[in-house]
Amino acid sequence: TEPGSNIAPNLLFNRNSNSPANNDFLGAMDFQGNNNAGEAHNYIRILSRILDVADGAEKADLVIKDATGNNIVNMAHTEVVYNDDSVDRDFRVESNGNANMIFVDGGNNHVCIGTATDHGGVLNVNGPILMAESDTLLLRITSSGSNVKIQSRVSDKDIRFEGIDGGSDI
């Protein structure tokens, strides 16, 4: 009921140890319910663990696990990893008008942008592809009917295809 802008109320898990060590667990929250056999089951578990206890280098992670104990997401000091246990679990980001703005198919190993359809590539894109550098639009890949269009978007500039042969550009 704090009327000010301070953080309140506060839920604190305090591992007050005289001998803290790396990989000590800080706390856990279990979301439990009965299954259809009337047995109590942990459906979701949230864990926090100390990664580094060194003074000035303190680090921890927060892990959310599913009902089978597999990591859904691990939020650590240097990265956030989704599906760390390699479960057939998809990842999807919606935009205002597209339910599959970004779609990672966990079972079929492909990433889609603007679609959930695997067109046979590791990366599948539905819609024009635009490339810019320093906010200057340089390239557009799109289609017109069934024709593919690769367009330079900078006036009087070429599209160059280059390779390396024996260490030299060709």
Backbone as JSON, one array per atom type, in Angstrom:
{
  "sequence": "TEPGSNIAPNLLFNRNSNSPANNDFLGAMDFQGNNNAGEAHNYIRILSRILDVADGAEKADLVIKDATGNNIVNMAHTEVVYNDDSVDRDFRVESNGNANMIFVDGGNNHVCIGTATDHGGVLNVNGPILMAESDTLLLRITSSGSNVKIQSRVSDKDIRFEGIDGGSDI",
  "N": [[0.82, -1.21, 0.0], [2.14, 1.13, -0.29], [2.25, 4.5, -1.01], [4.11, 6.01, -2.41], [6.78, 6.3, -4.89], [8.54, 4.31, -4.41], [9.86, 0.94, -4.45], [7.55, -1.4, -3.6], [5.14, -3.74, -2.49], [7.81, -5.9, -1.24], [9.34, -8.91, -2.11], [11.57, -11.05, -0.74], [14.2, -13.28, -1.22], [16.6, -14.55, 0.68], [19.67, -15.81, 0.8], [21.52, -16.32, 3.28], [24.45, -16.99, 3.79], [27.4, -18.16, 5.43], [29.44, -19.18, 4.02], [29.43, -18.67, 1.06], [29.22, -20.02, -2.24], [30.15, -20.52, -5.67], [27.55, -21.5, -7.88], [25.71, -22.01, -5.87], [22.31, -22.29, -4.96], [19.94, -19.69, -4.88], [17.25, -19.43, -4.44], [13.92, -20.76, -4.94], [10.9, -20.99, -6.78], [7.96, -22.73, -6.93], [5.32, -23.68, -9.02], [2.58, -25.32, -8.47], [0.22, -27.94, -8.99], [-2.59, -30.19, -9.09], [-2.55, -33.2, -11.02], [-4.5, -35.17, -13.41], [-4.75, -37.52, -12.01], [-4.94, -36.84, -9.44], [-2.58, -36.25, -8.19], [-0.03, -34.22, -6.75], [1.8, -31.91, -8.66], [4.68, -30.29, -9.97], [4.37, -27.76, -12.13], [5.59, -25.5, -13.25], [8.8, -24.18, -12.59], [10.82, -21.8, -11.03], [14.08, -20.83, -10.7], [16.9, -19.45, -9.0], [20.35, -18.87, -9.17], [23.64, -18.55, -7.88], [26.26, -17.52, -9.85], [28.82, -16.44, -9.71], [30.58, -15.64, -6.87], [32.55, -13.86, -6.23], [33.8, -10.89, -4.81], [32.8, -7.87, -6.16], [32.49, -8.97, -8.64], [30.09, -10.23, -8.77], [27.65, -12.46, -9.94], [24.64, -13.89, -11.28], [22.09, -16.25, -12.26], [18.79, -16.69, -13.65], [16.45, -19.14, -13.95], [13.85, -20.63, -15.75], [11.93, -23.44, -15.59], [10.22, -26.19, -17.22], [7.4, -28.48, -16.78], [8.61, -30.96, -17.0], [11.15, -30.57, -16.14], [12.93, -29.42, -17.89], [14.85, -26.68, -19.19], [13.18, -23.74, -19.95], [13.77, -21.03, -20.3], [16.85, -19.34, -19.73], [18.19, -16.85, -17.98], [21.02, -15.21, -17.85], [24.12, -13.59, -16.83], [25.58, -12.77, -19.14], [24.06, -13.58, -21.3], [20.86, -14.51, -22.72], [19.21, -17.44, -22.89], [17.09, -19.39, -24.75], [15.36, -22.43, -24.63], [17.47, -24.18, -23.85], [17.85, -26.87, -23.3], [17.4, -28.23, -25.63], [14.78, -29.02, -26.46], [11.91, -29.87, -28.43], [10.76, -27.13, -28.98], [9.13, -24.27, -29.93], [9.79, -20.79, -30.74], [8.31, -17.68, -30.71], [7.66, -14.42, -31.92], [5.39, -11.84, -31.87], [4.21, -9.17, -33.94], [2.48, -6.04, -34.29], [0.75, -6.58, -36.43], [1.33, -9.16, -37.33], [1.34, -12.47, -36.53], [3.52, -14.11, -36.64], [6.01, -12.7, -36.69], [8.69, -13.09, -35.99], [9.79, -16.33, -36.05], [10.96, -19.22, -34.64], [11.54, -22.46, -35.37], [11.76, -25.02, -33.32], [11.91, -27.8, -33.63], [12.46, -28.32, -36.29], [14.63, -26.84, -37.0], [14.78, -24.19, -38.21], [14.54, -20.68, -39.02], [12.11, -18.22, -39.27], [10.95, -15.24, -40.8], [8.31, -13.13, -40.71], [6.58, -15.17, -41.34], [5.43, -18.54, -40.61], [6.01, -20.62, -42.12], [8.0, -23.19, -43.42], [10.09, -22.86, -46.0], [12.03, -24.43, -46.95], [14.55, -23.57, -46.29], [17.2, -22.64, -43.99], [16.84, -20.07, -43.14], [13.89, -18.38, -43.63], [12.06, -16.03, -45.34], [9.29, -13.91, -45.55], [8.31, -11.51, -47.56], [9.6, -8.26, -48.62], [13.18, -7.78, -48.61], [15.31, -5.58, -47.1], [18.31, -3.72, -47.06], [20.42, -1.69, -45.19], [22.96, 0.74, -44.47], [24.31, 2.65, -41.97], [21.85, 3.93, -41.8], [21.28, 4.49, -44.46], [19.52, 3.44, -47.15], [20.44, 0.72, -49.06], [20.02, -1.66, -50.57], [17.49, -3.65, -52.05], [15.58, -6.53, -52.03], [13.11, -8.08, -53.71], [9.99, -8.95, -55.26], [8.33, -9.09, -58.44], [5.46, -9.98, -59.72], [6.25, -13.13, -60.77], [8.9, -12.68, -60.92], [12.17, -12.16, -59.62], [13.53, -9.39, -58.0], [16.46, -7.61, -57.62], [17.56, -4.8, -56.32], [19.58, -1.92, -56.48], [19.51, 0.7, -54.27], [20.69, 3.15, -54.22], [21.36, 6.0, -55.98], [22.99, 5.9, -59.12], [24.82, 3.84, -58.45], [26.44, 0.65, -58.46], [25.55, -2.87, -58.5], [27.59, -5.27, -57.29], [29.08, -8.41, -57.72], [31.28, -10.29, -55.96], [34.12, -12.37, -55.37], [36.61, -14.51, -53.81], [39.67, -15.54, -55.02], [42.33, -17.51, -54.73], [43.27, -15.82, -52.72], [42.93, -13.28, -53.72], [40.68, -10.65, -54.57], [38.01, -11.15, -56.83]],
  "CA": [[0.0, 0.0, 0.0], [3.05, 2.27, -0.34], [1.75, 5.47, -1.99], [5.2, 6.67, -3.11], [7.32, 5.62, -6.07], [9.48, 3.27, -3.98], [9.46, -0.44, -4.73], [6.85, -1.99, -2.48], [5.81, -4.56, -1.48], [9.03, -6.53, -1.66], [9.49, -10.32, -1.78], [13.01, -11.24, -0.67], [14.79, -14.59, -0.96], [17.92, -14.2, 1.17], [20.55, -16.94, 1.16], [22.46, -15.68, 4.19], [25.42, -18.06, 4.04], [28.74, -17.77, 5.87], [30.42, -19.72, 3.06], [28.8, -18.72, -0.26], [30.04, -20.64, -3.28], [29.6, -20.52, -7.01], [26.51, -22.49, -8.15], [24.72, -22.12, -4.79], [20.98, -21.82, -5.33], [19.47, -18.58, -4.07], [15.85, -19.64, -4.09], [13.09, -21.43, -5.95], [9.44, -20.84, -6.7], [7.29, -23.82, -7.64], [3.91, -23.51, -9.32], [2.16, -26.71, -8.34], [-1.2, -28.24, -9.08], [-2.87, -31.62, -9.22], [-2.8, -33.75, -12.35], [-5.82, -35.83, -13.45], [-4.74, -38.65, -11.07], [-5.01, -36.27, -8.11], [-1.23, -36.14, -7.63], [0.57, -32.89, -6.82], [2.83, -31.87, -9.71], [5.27, -28.98, -10.25], [4.17, -27.46, -13.55], [6.62, -24.53, -13.6], [9.74, -23.92, -11.49], [11.72, -20.69, -11.25], [15.25, -20.99, -9.84], [17.98, -18.48, -9.12], [21.6, -19.5, -8.75], [24.83, -17.71, -7.9], [27.27, -17.99, -10.79], [30.13, -15.98, -9.25], [30.45, -14.98, -5.58], [33.71, -12.99, -6.01], [33.47, -9.5, -4.51], [32.94, -6.99, -7.31], [32.19, -9.71, -9.88], [28.91, -11.04, -8.46], [26.78, -12.78, -11.08], [23.65, -14.93, -11.01], [21.15, -16.48, -13.35], [17.41, -17.01, -13.31], [16.06, -20.2, -14.86], [12.46, -21.09, -15.7], [11.87, -24.83, -16.06], [8.88, -26.7, -17.49], [6.92, -29.56, -15.91], [9.5, -32.13, -17.08], [12.46, -30.18, -15.62], [13.76, -28.83, -18.94], [14.92, -25.22, -19.19], [12.45, -22.96, -20.95], [14.62, -19.87, -20.54], [17.89, -19.11, -18.74], [18.63, -15.46, -18.06], [22.3, -15.12, -17.15], [24.8, -12.29, -16.86], [26.04, -12.4, -20.48], [23.18, -14.04, -22.38], [19.56, -15.09, -22.42], [19.11, -18.62, -23.75], [15.79, -20.03, -24.82], [15.38, -23.83, -25.05], [18.84, -24.66, -23.64], [17.87, -28.34, -23.23], [17.13, -28.75, -26.99], [13.45, -29.62, -26.56], [11.19, -29.43, -29.62], [9.98, -26.0, -28.48], [9.21, -23.13, -30.83], [9.87, -19.45, -30.19], [7.56, -16.82, -31.63], [7.48, -13.02, -31.55], [4.33, -11.2, -32.64], [4.2, -7.72, -34.1], [1.11, -5.55, -34.23], [-0.08, -7.15, -37.48], [1.8, -10.45, -37.81], [1.52, -13.41, -35.42], [4.8, -14.81, -36.82], [7.02, -11.75, -37.15], [9.88, -13.93, -35.88], [9.38, -17.67, -35.65], [12.04, -20.21, -34.64], [10.98, -23.81, -35.28], [12.69, -25.78, -32.51], [12.04, -29.19, -34.07], [12.91, -28.42, -37.68], [15.86, -26.06, -37.13], [14.77, -23.05, -39.13], [14.07, -19.38, -38.53], [11.25, -17.56, -40.24], [10.61, -13.84, -40.56], [7.07, -12.78, -41.38], [5.83, -16.38, -41.66], [5.81, -19.74, -39.87], [6.15, -21.66, -43.14], [9.35, -23.58, -43.82], [10.19, -22.92, -47.46], [13.16, -25.3, -47.26], [15.83, -22.98, -45.93], [17.44, -22.37, -42.58], [16.19, -18.79, -42.97], [12.77, -18.2, -44.54], [11.57, -14.66, -45.2], [8.1, -13.58, -46.32], [8.25, -10.06, -47.73], [10.82, -7.66, -49.16], [14.36, -7.69, -47.77], [15.96, -4.28, -47.29], [19.57, -3.62, -46.36], [20.89, -0.32, -45.06], [24.17, 0.97, -43.69], [24.22, 4.01, -41.4], [20.5, 4.4, -42.14], [21.12, 4.74, -45.89], [19.02, 2.24, -47.81], [21.35, 0.33, -50.13], [19.62, -2.81, -51.38], [16.13, -4.18, -51.85], [15.28, -7.78, -52.73], [11.66, -8.21, -53.71], [9.52, -9.64, -56.46], [7.3, -8.47, -59.25], [4.9, -11.18, -60.32], [7.12, -14.24, -60.37], [10.28, -12.26, -61.15], [12.92, -11.69, -58.47], [14.17, -8.1, -58.27], [17.53, -7.17, -56.74], [17.66, -3.39, -56.7], [20.41, -0.97, -55.77], [18.63, 1.82, -53.9], [21.48, 4.37, -54.23], [21.46, 6.5, -57.36], [24.26, 5.78, -59.84], [25.71, 2.86, -57.83], [26.33, -0.68, -59.05], [25.49, -4.09, -57.7], [28.78, -6.03, -57.67], [29.23, -9.75, -57.18], [32.71, -10.51, -55.8], [34.57, -13.58, -54.69], [38.04, -14.54, -53.54], [40.32, -16.61, -55.75], [43.76, -17.5, -54.41], [43.59, -14.7, -51.85], [42.66, -12.0, -54.37], [39.29, -10.39, -54.93], [37.67, -11.21, -58.26]],
  "C": [[0.85, 1.26, 0.0], [2.58, 3.26, -1.4], [2.85, 6.12, -2.83], [5.67, 5.86, -4.32], [8.37, 4.57, -5.7], [8.96, 1.89, -4.34], [8.8, -1.02, -3.49], [5.6, -2.66, -3.01], [6.98, -5.32, -2.1], [9.05, -7.99, -1.2], [10.98, -10.61, -1.85], [13.34, -12.7, -0.38], [16.23, -14.31, -0.56], [18.67, -15.46, 1.56], [21.68, -16.32, 1.98], [23.47, -16.72, 4.65], [26.75, -17.48, 4.5], [29.81, -18.26, 4.9], [29.77, -19.82, 1.67], [29.76, -19.29, -1.29], [29.35, -20.5, -4.63], [28.65, -21.71, -7.16], [25.6, -22.77, -6.96], [23.38, -21.61, -5.31], [20.55, -20.74, -4.35], [18.03, -18.77, -3.61], [15.11, -20.31, -5.24], [11.63, -21.08, -5.69], [8.84, -21.95, -7.54], [5.82, -23.48, -7.81], [3.35, -24.92, -9.46], [0.64, -26.82, -8.44], [-1.38, -29.75, -9.21], [-3.03, -32.01, -10.68], [-4.13, -34.51, -12.31], [-5.87, -37.1, -12.6], [-4.79, -38.15, -9.62], [-3.65, -36.13, -7.44], [-0.72, -34.72, -7.79], [1.73, -32.93, -7.82], [3.35, -30.45, -9.85], [5.16, -28.74, -11.75], [5.23, -26.48, -14.07], [7.48, -24.31, -12.37], [10.65, -22.77, -11.92], [12.84, -20.8, -10.22], [16.22, -19.84, -10.06], [19.22, -19.09, -8.49], [22.73, -18.49, -8.84], [25.81, -18.31, -8.9], [28.67, -17.61, -10.33], [29.93, -15.21, -7.96], [31.57, -13.99, -5.31], [33.26, -11.54, -5.84], [33.78, -8.62, -5.71], [32.63, -7.65, -8.63], [30.94, -10.57, -9.72], [28.02, -11.21, -9.69], [25.83, -13.9, -10.66], [22.85, -15.18, -12.27], [19.78, -16.79, -12.79], [16.93, -17.98, -14.37], [14.58, -20.52, -14.65], [12.42, -22.46, -16.34], [10.42, -25.24, -16.28], [8.55, -27.88, -16.57], [7.81, -30.8, -15.95], [10.91, -31.8, -16.6], [13.39, -29.59, -16.66], [13.72, -27.31, -18.86], [14.06, -24.64, -20.3], [13.31, -21.76, -21.32], [15.62, -19.75, -19.39], [18.4, -17.69, -18.96], [19.87, -15.31, -17.2], [22.92, -13.75, -17.37], [25.14, -11.86, -18.29], [25.12, -12.81, -21.6], [21.83, -14.47, -21.83], [19.38, -16.23, -23.42], [17.72, -19.2, -23.62], [16.0, -21.46, -25.29], [16.78, -24.44, -24.95], [18.93, -26.18, -23.61], [17.48, -29.0, -24.55], [15.83, -29.55, -27.07], [12.81, -29.12, -27.85], [10.21, -28.33, -29.19], [10.2, -24.82, -29.41], [9.3, -21.82, -30.06], [9.22, -18.52, -31.19], [7.44, -15.43, -31.05], [6.42, -12.44, -32.46], [4.63, -9.72, -32.8], [2.74, -7.29, -34.03], [0.2, -6.23, -35.25], [0.33, -8.52, -37.97], [2.08, -11.36, -36.61], [2.85, -14.14, -35.49], [5.87, -13.85, -37.35], [8.39, -12.39, -37.09], [9.41, -15.28, -35.36], [10.58, -18.61, -35.76], [11.39, -21.57, -34.41], [12.0, -24.7, -34.58], [12.9, -27.21, -32.98], [12.62, -29.35, -35.45], [14.1, -27.52, -38.01], [15.82, -25.0, -38.22], [14.17, -21.83, -38.45], [13.25, -18.75, -39.64], [11.03, -16.11, -39.81], [9.37, -13.53, -41.39], [6.2, -13.97, -41.74], [6.23, -17.49, -40.7], [6.06, -20.9, -40.83], [7.61, -21.91, -43.47], [9.36, -23.72, -45.34], [11.4, -23.73, -47.9], [14.51, -24.75, -46.88], [15.99, -22.88, -44.43], [16.81, -21.04, -42.21], [15.13, -18.64, -44.04], [12.17, -16.83, -44.28], [10.36, -14.48, -46.1], [8.0, -12.06, -46.4], [9.57, -9.54, -48.25], [11.95, -7.67, -48.13], [15.06, -6.38, -48.11], [17.24, -4.28, -46.48], [20.01, -2.16, -46.37], [22.2, -0.32, -44.3], [24.14, 2.42, -43.26], [22.92, 4.69, -41.83], [20.33, 4.83, -43.59], [20.7, 3.44, -46.55], [19.87, 1.93, -49.03], [20.77, -0.69, -51.08], [18.2, -3.23, -51.02], [16.02, -5.45, -52.68], [13.79, -8.0, -52.59], [11.24, -8.98, -54.95], [8.49, -8.78, -57.17], [6.69, -9.6, -60.06], [5.71, -12.37, -59.84], [8.59, -13.93, -60.62], [10.91, -11.79, -59.84], [13.63, -10.4, -58.87], [15.22, -7.82, -57.2], [17.86, -5.76, -57.18], [18.67, -2.66, -55.84], [19.52, 0.23, -55.49], [19.38, 3.14, -53.83], [21.68, 4.78, -55.67], [22.89, 6.38, -57.89], [25.27, 4.87, -59.16], [25.4, 1.49, -58.4], [26.02, -1.73, -58.0], [26.66, -4.94, -58.18], [28.75, -7.38, -56.98], [30.73, -10.04, -57.15], [32.98, -11.82, -55.09], [36.04, -13.47, -54.42], [38.62, -15.76, -54.23], [41.82, -16.53, -55.47], [44.17, -16.33, -53.56], [43.32, -13.34, -52.45], [41.18, -11.87, -54.69], [39.12, -10.54, -56.43], [36.27, -10.69, -58.44]]
}
